[in-house]
Amino acid sequence: MKKLIAVVLSAVMMFGVMAAIPAQAKDTGAATVLSLVMPGAGEWYNGNFNGGFPWGECIIGHICFCFMLSSAIDASNGATDTNMRLDFWTSPK
């Protein structure tokens, strides 16, 4: 069972990375999918991969669904900052 979980998680991670690499244009659908798979990656994609990968948002996004959802909403709106949004009840700027 552990091997199956490891294979599935590595496939999801590779899918997210491979989906982001070929496209240079800002596609909000791709950014949203990236943020749903790896929170924070959609905003990083919108910012043309400038800066480091947002590990904090990715880890916390997998623990707390609100962070994942806010990351996907921000990515679909074209946000380029990789900072975590803590006020989930307001609309993104």
Secondary structure, DSSP 4 states (H G I P E B T S, - for coil): -HHHHHHHHHHHHHHHHHHHSS--S--HHHHHHHHHHSTTHHHHHHTTT-S---HHHHHHHHH-HHHHHHHHHHHHTT----PPP--TTSPP-
